[in-house]
Amino acid sequence: MRYTCAGHPPPILKRASGSVQLLENDGAVLGVFPNWKYQNSLVQLAPGDRLLVFSDGITEACGADGKQLGEERLIHLLEELAGEPPSALNRRLLDSVKEPRRRTPRR
């Protein structure tokens, strides 16, 4: 698979063997520099590997504890749910960053 990050966080590759790899790739944010030459990276995917592609909106989202999820906690969640279907990971990710809604009076 060829990829470039274009300013986004690196995708996380969870190998079927259990290892976790951040697919790092430097590059400017998409659209900021009109003549920027993006470099592609290449990774070989195998049956059973899982690829998590996300925006910084998920890693910067805060949970009920007021702390950002961050890459480290995201990787831990991915490892914890290794044998589960992708829908279970999606559910846990969303649950991890949900905060109780607070009503703020309109001004």
Secondary structure, DSSP 8 states (H G I E B T S, - for coil): -EE--TTS---EEE-TTS-EEE-------TTTSTT-----EE----TT-EEE---HHHHS-B-TTS-B-HHHHHHHHHHHTTTS-HHHHHHHHHHHH----------
